[in-house]
Amino acid sequence: ISVLSHSNIVKVYDVCLGDRLQYIVMELVDGITLKEYIELQKMLSWKDSILFAAQILSALVHAHENGIVHRDIKPQNILLTSSGTIKVTDFGIAQFIRQSPNDAGRTIGSVHYMSPEQARGDKVDTRADLYSVGILLYEMLTGRLPFDSENPTQVAMMQMNAAAIAPRKLNPDIPAGLEEIIARAIRKNPEERYQSAAEMLAAIEEFKHNPGIVFAYKYTPAAQKPAAAPVPKPVRTTRSEKKGKPRRIKSRWLSILFGITLSIVLGT
């Protein structure tokens, strides 16, 4: 992790992983966690929210370019100084992408900010971090998490399957364009999210310069299974039909049987 050197990432000066002693020497940051700040403010303005999100994304651009996925972006892992500077910390569970090509079956991260693929234990890439940033933006702007429960397993299921309440229903002051950014970041399918931290950061910057912007993102519909062949349903008949049709059928079969019998008699 010492390869990271960025103004929005807490510096790591030394790491010791000895048999008897393990420690990490990090930069001392005078501030509070973003989680504490959200709890104090209850709900952040959209201007403060995008200011913080832009710094987090800037840190992620640097980390991702160095082959590192954080995997546990959450407000408890983000420090806020008195000057408004963001410092992303706790890369303890981050892995080098090139050194861990297969993470299937490992569930890593905090369930309330966890991407659907993390919740399933699938392999994750940089887009998992962008999902977490989307959840964090949602929380800053509404004062609540989109998926919450006292049962972590239930939260994980919600991450995989549930649809979040639109942020503007909880806070009408959120501009439409910013809601679109959140909605794209927290798409269940990684292919429908922003494909890089740089792309999401560019959208944030574009919104910052034009708060009235509407992105009108288009999403590719999920692949659908071929429609099953229709199953024939029994035809319901009226009472009169029930009375009439059997008689006609019975009469027809009697005629056929009579003809067969007659031919047999005549042939003998």
N, C-alpha and C positions, 0 to 999 in steps of 0.2 A: 504493500500500500504506500510505501515511501516514495514510489514513482510519481505520486500525485503532488502537484504544486500549483495551487490555485487560491486566489483571494477568498473564495467562498467555500473552501474546504479546510477543516481543522488540520493543521500540519502534524505529521507524525515524525518525530525526531529519532526515535530508537525503539526497537522491539527485541525483547529477550524471551525465548521459549525454551529455557533450560529445564532439566529434569526436576530441579528443586525450586526453581524460581521462574515465574513468568510475569512480564510487565511490558507496558507500552508507555513511552514518554511522548506526550502530546503537547501541543500549543495550549497555553492557558487563555481561556476566553472569558472575559468579564461580561456576563449577560445572563439571560434566562432562556429556557427552552421555548420554542414556538408554541408548544402545547400550553405552557403556563400563560403565555401572552393571550392565546385564544380564550382561555378560561377567564382571564381578567377582563377582556374586552367583550366577551360573549359572542360578538359578531363583528367581523372586520369590514372596513369599507372596501369597495372593489379596487380603489387606487392602491391601498396598502397591500391587498391580496396579490395583485399582479406585480407589485414591486418585489415582494418576497418570492413569488413563483418564478420570476425572471432570474433571480439570483440562484435559486435552487437548480433551475434548468441549466444555467451557465456552468454550475459545478458539475452537473451530470454530463454535459457536452464534453468537458475535460476528462472525466472519469471514463466515459464510454470510448472516447478516442484512444485511451490507454488500455482498452480491453477489459475494463472493470464494470460489472453491474453491481449496484449497491444492494438491491433486493430487500431492503428494509427502510425505505423512505417513509418517515412518519414524523409528526411534529416533535415527538420526544427526542428525536435524533437530529434536530435542527436547532442551533443556537442563534439567538437574536441579541445583538449588542445594542447599547444605548443610542448609537448613531444610525441604527436601522440596517446594519450590515448582517447578512445571513452567513452562517457557518454550518455546513453540513458535516456531521461527524458520524462515528460508529460505523466504519467500514469493516467491522469485525467479521461479518458473515459474507462480505463481498468476495467474489471469486474471479480469478482471471478467466475470461471467456475462453481463451486459447488453451488454458490448462485444465479446464473442466468441461469437455465437449458434451458430456452426458450426465445430466442431473435428474434424470427421470426417477420418480419415486421419492424424491426428497422434498418435503414441504418446508420451505424456509421463508421467514418473514413474520410480520405481525398481522394477524387475521383481519383486522379492520381496514387495513390499507393494502391488503394482499390482492394481487391480480388473480383472475380465474384460473390461469394456467398454473400459478403457484399453489392455489388451493387444491388443484387436482394432483399435484406432485409431478407435473410435466416439466420438461426442459424449459427454461426461461431465457429470454434475451433482454436487450436494453428496453424493449417496449413495456416490460413489466414495471420498470421504474416510472415510466410515463403514466401508467395506470395509477400508481400510487400518488403521483403529483396531482392527477385529476381528482382523486379522493380528497387530498389535502386542500385543494382549491375549494371544493364543495364545502368542506368543513369550515374553512375560514369565512366563506361568504354567507353561510346559513347558520352557523353555530351548532351544527349537528352533523353526525355521520350519515351517509346514505344507507348503510347497512349496519344495524346494531342489534345486539341481543346479549343476554348474560351467558348464553351458551356459545362458545367459540365454534363448535361444529356447525351450529345453525348459521352463524355469520359466514362461515366458509361456503355453505350451501347457497346463501344469498348472493355471495360474490359470483358464484358460478351461474346462477339461474335467475335471480330477481332483478327487476327493473327499478332503478332509483327514481324517487320523486323528482320531478323537474325542479332545479334550484330556484327558479323564478316564482314557483308556487309558494316557496317558503320565504323568499325575499324578493319582492317585486322590483326592488331598486337595482338588481343585477341587470346589466345591459344584455341584450339578446346575443350579441357576438361573443360575449364572455361565457354565456351559458352554452353556446355551441362549442367553444373550446373545451369546456368540461365534459360535455357529452361525447365528444370525439375521443378524448383521453381515456374515458372509462368504458369504451366499447368492449364487449365481452370477447370479441374476435380480435386478436392482435393485428390482423391484416387491415382492420378498419380504423385502427388508432393512428396517431402520428407515428411515422416510421423511424423518427430519430428525435433526440432531445433538441437538436438544432432546428428541426422543422416546427416543433411545438413552440420553441422560443421565438421563432420568426413570427408565428401567429400571435403570440402575446405582444410582441413589439408592434406589429401591424395594428392590433386592437388599441394599444396604448396611444398611437398617433391618430387613430380614428375610432373613438369609442362607439360611433354609430354604425360601424361596419356590420354587415350580415354576410357570413361566409357561405351559407347554404351548401354545406357539405353533402355529398352524395355517397351513399354506402352501397356496396355490392351485396345483393340479397344472398343470404346463406344458401348453400347448395341444398336443393330439396330432393327428397326421394321420389322416384317415379310413382305416380298415382296408382293405387291398387285397382285392379279390375273391379268394376261394380258387381256387387253380389245381388243376384236376382231376388227380388222380394216377392212374397206370395201376393197374388192379386186378390184383393177383397171384393166380394160380390155382394150385391144387394139381396134382400130376402127373396124378391121375385126371381132374380137370376139363379139363386140357389135352388129354387123350386123348379124352374123351367129347364135349365141346362142338363141336369142329370137325366131328365125324361128324354130329351133329344138324343143324348149319348146312349142311353139304355135302348131306345128304339132303334138306333143305328146298328148297335151290336146284335140285337135280336134279328134284324134283317140279314146281317152277314152270316150269323150262325144258321139261320133258316136256309139260306142259299147253299151253304156247305153241306148241310144235312140232306137237302133235296138232291144235290148232285151225287152224293154217296148212294142214296136210295135208287136213283135212276141208273147208276152205273152197276149196281149189283144184279 
